[in-house]
Amino acid sequence: MMRAVKSKGGKQNLGLTVSKATRQARTIVDQVMPGVMATVESKPSWDLATDVETVTTTITFPASTDDVTRISLLAGLGADDGRTMRIADSSIVITRKVK
């Protein structure tokens, strides 16, 4: 009779993934802009200048969003851990390194 073995180890930290980046941004967007029809999409990419794998997340929201909400969203998304942000009238693009 074979017995099932349960792993007692923790989950392996895979670093930043596309789904993790999307989930993190979506959580912040839902906190700052509840009920706003904002979209959050992430995709893998590569920074040719530094030869590093990155994840690019695009947050798109209505152009009629007021400035206070935009600033709150930017503050919530932050600019730490080596991420870069590009801001337009109705979108924010965040590029983060995969560690």
N, C-alpha and C positions, 0 to 999 in steps of 0.2 A: 504494500500500500504506500503510495507516494503522498507526501504532505506538501502543501503549498508553502512556499517561503515568502514571508513578507519582508520587504526592504525597509530597513530602519534608517537608511541614509536620506539626506535632504535632496531636494531637486537641484539639478545641475543649473548653474547660472550661465545662460547662453549669451549674456550681454544684451544689447539692444537688438530687437527684432522688428520686422515690419508691423506685426500684430501688436507688439508691446508699445511701439511708438504711437500707433493709431489709438490704442486704448487710453494711453496717458493723455494725449491731446483731446480726445473725446470727453474724458472726465472733466478736464478744465473748461472746455467749451460749454458743457452742460451746466457747470456751476456758475459760470459768468453770464451765459446767454441762455437761460432755460426757455424752452419753447420756440427759440429762433430756428429757422430752417437752415442751419449751418451744416456743411459737409466736411468730413475729415477723411483724407486719403493719404496713405503712405506707400512709398515704393523704394526698393533698394536702388542704390546708385553708387557711383565711384568718383572720388575726387582725384582728378588726373594730376593736379598740381602737387598734392602730397602723397599720392598713390595709396589712398586709404579708402576702405569701404565705408559708405555712409547710408543713412536712411533719410529720405526727403519726405516731409509731411506737409501737405497743403490743406489749409483751413479756408473754406470759402463761406462767406456770409453775405447777407443783403447789403447793398451799397448804402441803404438808408440807415444803417446802424449808427447810433450817435457816438460822438467822440469819447464820452466817458466810458461807454461799454468797450470800445476798441482799446482804450488805454488799460482798462481792467483786464482784458483778455491778454494783452501784451505782457502785463505784469505777472499774470498767472502762468503764462508760458515760459517766462524768464529767459535769460540768455546765459545760463551757466553751462558748465561741462563742455565747453568748446562748440556750442551750437551757434549757427549763424541764422539770422532772420532777415527776410525780405518782406516789406510791407507795401501793399497796394490799397486801392480804394475799397475793395471787397474781398481781399484775401491776404493771408499771411503764409509764407513758405519758410519752413524751418528745416535746416540741414544739420544732422547730428552724426558724429562718428560712431561706428560700431566698435565696441571694445571687446 
